[in-house]
Amino acid sequence: MKIITHKSVLTLIIIALLILGWNILSPVYAQTKLSPELRQTLQEGNERYVNIIIQLKFGPEQFHINIFQDLGVVTKVEGTNVFMRRVPLEEIIKIARQYWVVKVVESP
């Protein structure tokens, strides 16, 4: 029983719980960042790809653009908004999970 109360073991348990909590709660929280139209498109699943506008908390840096380019085609950046085309539906939640993403809306 002494091994479980050791500081390093307790620290590992706390870190594991934090990671588990993040992996469980972040997809739920990501849903709140999606516009109602985009949420409906996700639920219907009729589209394979969507065009979206991602609103960030700040102007994107190259790091953010690189992540987005791995998930779709970045067409334009205006201030804190990133415009993307041909984003696979299954990647939408991955985008919205990021803490620096404020809102994701479907674009025409």
N, C-alpha and C positions, 0 to 999 in steps of 0.2 A: 504494500500500500504506500510505502514511502516513495517509490519511484513515480507515482502519479502526482504527488504533491511537490515534486522537484520543480524549481522555477522554469527550467528550460522545457520540461514536458507540458507544464501549464501554458507557457507561451505558445508552444506548437498547437495545443488544443484550441486556444483562443484564435490564432491565425487561421486554423482550419475552419472554425465556425464562421469567422468573418468572410472567408472565401466562399463557403457554402451559402451563407446568407446573401452575398452579392449575386451568385449564380442563380439563386431562386427568385430574389426580389427584383433584380434589374430588368428581366423581360416583362414583369408585371408593370413596373414603373415606366418602361419604354412605351407601353400601350397608351399612356396618358399624354405622350408627346406627339402622337399621330393625330392628324386631322380626322374628323368623322368620315370624310369621303375615302381617305386612304385606309382607315380601319375597315370600312365596308368592302373595299376592293380586296383587302387581305382575307376577310372572312369568306367572300364569294370564291376567290381563287380562280376566276375565269381568265385573268390576265397572267401572262408569264413574266412580262417586264412592265415596269411603270416608269414614268418620268416624275421626278420629285424636286422639291426645293427644300433644302435643309437650312434652318436658321440656327446659327451658333451663338454662343454667349459673347464672342469676340471675333474679330477678323481672322479668317483661317490662315495658318502658316503652311509651309510646304509639307510638314508632317501630316496635317489633316488632309490636304489634297491628295497625298500619296495613298492614304488609307481609303479615301473615297474612290480613287482611280482603280483600286483593286476590286471594288464592288460595282462599278458601273462607269459610265462615260461622263466626266466633268466637262460641262459645256461653257459655264460662265461663273464668275464670282463677282458679286455686287455687295460691297460692305460686309455684312455678316451672313449673307445668303450665298449658298452654293447651289447651283443649278445642275442637275444630273439627268441623264437620259439612259434608258435601257438598264435600269436597276432590277435585278431579279427579285421577285416577291420575297423569297426566303432571306434576303439580305436586309430588308427594311428594319426588322427588329434589331439586327446587329448594329445598324447605324443609330437607331434611336436609343440604344443602351448606353451610348457614350455620354459621360457626364457633361461634356461641353456642347451637346446638342440640346437646343431649346425646343424646337418644333420641327416636324417633318410633314409637309403637305404635298398632295398630288398636284402635278403641273400638267397643263394641257399638252 
